[in-house]
Amino acid sequence: MAIIAPSLLSANFLHLESACEMINNSDAEWFHLDVMDGRFVPNISFGIPIIAAVRKATQKICDVHLMIEEPEKFTQVFKDAGADVLTVHVEACNHLHRNIQQIKSLGMKAGVAINPHTPLEALNEIIGFADLICVMSVNPGFGGQQFIHATLQKIERLKNKIIQSGAQTLIEVDGGVTLENAANIVAAGADVLVAGNTVFNSQHPAETIRLLRNI
């Protein structure tokens, strides 16, 4: 079974409290929180106040995905806001190993996200240090995009790299995850599924989470 991380980016922002309650009462283990700065990606989402509010509303894992430039400047404030997992983009980090060390030194799990066009070789030297690799299966910045099918082969190759290195790194897949493709994504090697529109556009979000969890 994969860990399910509903993405609050797809929730109704006028009713975030009820969205949090739904996730708390569901089979989901993580909250996925997307932070966008309008620079690294062409969109602005939400930041510290929302994450701090969600932290107060749940005991579940807060999985914070930074789609921002210069993430090292904000690591401490995201820790203070309540992040349990903090993920930075390989494309945004000039000193990725240092970024990972910084995140871990603050007591968080360190994640590294990789965009669809970025080759896995960019991760070769840090696989054993990261707790999580977030494979973007859409181009980051907006919810509701379709899954890029070639990502399945990328997940398989990444899984082999992790096994060969002897690491315990989790593979998270973010973008276009649906009930129809989730089984193939998990079969390819994913451990964590981020689901936004699939959950929050569902007539029965908690049931959708249960179905994803049981795939």
C-alpha positions in Angstrom: 0.0 0.0 0.0 1.2 3.5 -0.8 1.1 6.4 1.5 -1.6 8.9 0.3 -0.9 12.6 0.6 -3.9 14.7 -0.4 -2.7 18.1 -1.8 -4.5 21.0 -0.2 -3.7 23.1 -3.3 -6.8 21.5 -4.8 -9.0 22.1 -1.8 -11.6 24.9 -1.4 -9.7 27.6 0.4 -12.9 29.0 1.9 -13.3 25.7 3.7 -9.8 24.6 4.6 -10.9 23.5 8.1 -13.4 21.0 6.7 -10.8 19.8 4.3 -8.4 19.2 7.1 -11.1 17.4 9.1 -11.8 15.2 6.1 -8.2 14.2 5.7 -7.8 13.7 9.5 -10.7 11.2 9.4 -9.5 9.5 6.2 -6.9 6.8 5.5 -4.5 9.4 4.3 -1.3 9.6 6.4 0.2 12.8 5.1 -0.9 16.3 4.2 0.8 17.7 1.0 1.4 21.4 1.1 2.6 23.1 -2.1 4.5 26.4 -1.7 5.0 28.4 -4.9 6.8 31.8 -5.2 5.9 32.9 -8.7 9.6 32.8 -9.7 10.6 29.1 -9.8 7.1 28.3 -11.1 4.7 30.8 -12.8 2.2 30.7 -9.9 1.8 31.8 -6.3 0.0 29.5 -3.9 0.3 29.9 -0.1 3.0 30.1 2.6 3.8 30.1 6.3 0.4 31.1 7.8 -1.5 28.4 6.0 1.1 25.7 6.9 1.1 26.9 10.6 -2.8 26.7 10.6 -2.8 23.2 9.1 -0.2 22.1 11.7 -2.5 23.1 14.5 -5.4 21.2 12.8 -3.7 17.8 12.5 -1.3 15.3 14.1 -0.6 13.7 10.6 2.6 14.3 8.7 2.9 17.8 7.0 4.7 17.2 3.7 5.8 20.6 2.5 6.9 20.9 -1.1 8.9 24.1 -1.9 8.6 25.2 -5.5 10.7 28.3 -4.7 14.0 29.9 -5.5 16.6 30.0 -2.7 14.9 27.6 -0.4 17.8 27.6 2.0 16.7 31.0 3.2 13.4 29.7 4.5 14.2 26.3 5.9 14.0 27.4 9.6 10.7 29.3 9.1 9.1 26.2 7.5 10.3 24.1 10.4 8.9 26.6 12.8 5.6 26.5 10.9 5.3 22.7 11.4 6.8 20.9 8.4 7.7 17.3 9.0 9.0 16.7 5.5 10.6 19.6 3.6 11.2 19.0 -0.1 13.3 21.3 -2.3 13.8 21.1 -6.1 17.1 19.9 -7.5 16.7 22.6 -10.2 16.6 25.4 -7.5 19.6 24.3 -5.4 23.2 25.2 -6.3 24.4 23.2 -3.3 21.9 20.4 -3.0 23.9 18.3 -0.5 24.2 21.3 1.8 20.4 22.0 1.5 19.7 18.4 2.5 22.0 18.7 5.5 20.4 21.9 6.5 16.9 20.4 6.5 18.0 17.3 8.5 19.9 19.4 11.0 16.6 21.0 11.9 14.9 17.6 12.6 12.9 17.4 9.4 12.9 14.7 6.7 14.6 15.9 3.6 13.0 15.5 0.2 14.3 16.4 -3.3 11.9 17.0 -6.2 12.9 16.5 -9.8 11.0 18.0 -12.8 9.9 16.0 -15.8 12.7 17.2 -18.0 15.5 16.7 -15.5 17.5 13.5 -15.9 17.8 11.2 -12.9 21.6 11.6 -13.1 21.2 14.9 -11.3 20.3 12.8 -8.2 23.2 10.3 -8.4 25.3 11.8 -5.6 22.5 12.5 -3.1 20.2 9.4 -3.3 21.7 8.0 -0.1 21.2 11.3 1.8 17.7 12.2 0.8 14.8 10.7 2.7 12.4 11.2 -0.2 12.6 11.8 -3.9 9.5 13.5 -5.3 9.2 12.7 -9.0 7.1 15.3 -10.8 4.8 13.7 -13.2 3.6 17.1 -14.5 5.4 20.4 -15.0 5.1 22.1 -11.6 3.1 25.1 -10.9 -0.5 24.2 -11.4 -2.9 21.5 -10.3 -5.2 19.5 -12.6 -2.6 18.6 -15.2 -2.5 15.2 -17.0 0.1 12.6 -15.9 3.1 12.4 -18.2 3.2 8.7 -19.1 7.0 8.5 -19.5 7.2 9.1 -15.8 6.5 5.4 -15.2 9.9 4.5 -16.7 11.6 7.2 -14.7 10.1 5.8 -11.5 11.3 2.3 -12.4 14.8 3.5 -13.1 14.9 5.6 -9.9 13.7 2.6 -7.8 16.6 0.5 -9.3 19.0 3.2 -8.4 17.8 3.3 -4.8 17.9 -0.5 -4.4 21.4 -0.6 -5.9 22.6 2.1 -3.5 21.2 0.3 -0.5 19.3 3.4 0.5 15.8 3.5 2.2 14.7 6.6 0.2 11.0 6.9 -0.5 9.7 7.7 -4.0 6.8 10.2 -4.0 4.9 10.9 -7.2 3.2 14.3 -7.7 1.0 15.3 -10.5 -2.0 13.7 -12.4 -2.4 10.8 -10.0 -5.8 9.2 -10.6 -7.7 6.0 -9.6 -7.0 4.8 -13.2 -3.2 5.2 -13.2 -2.4 4.8 -9.5 -1.9 1.0 -9.7 0.7 1.4 -12.5 2.5 4.2 -10.5 2.7 2.0 -7.4 3.8 -1.0 -9.5 6.6 1.1 -11.0 8.0 1.7 -7.5 6.2 4.7 -5.9 5.8 4.7 -2.1 3.8 8.0 -1.7 1.0 9.3 -4.0 0.2 13.0 -4.0 -3.4 13.4 -5.1 -5.1 16.8 -5.5 -8.0 17.1 -7.9 -8.6 13.3 -7.8 -9.5 13.7 -4.1 -11.0 17.1 -3.8 -13.1 16.9 -7.0 -14.5 13.6 -5.9 -18.1 13.3 -4.7 -16.7 11.2 -1.8 -13.1 12.4 -1.0 -12.5 10.1 1.9 -13.7 7.1 -0.1 -11.4 8.1 -2.9 -8.5 8.2 -0.5 -9.4 4.8 0.8 -9.5 3.4 -2.8 -6.1 5.0 -3.6 -4.7 3.6 -0.3 -5.8 0.1 -1.1 -4.3 0.0 -4.6 
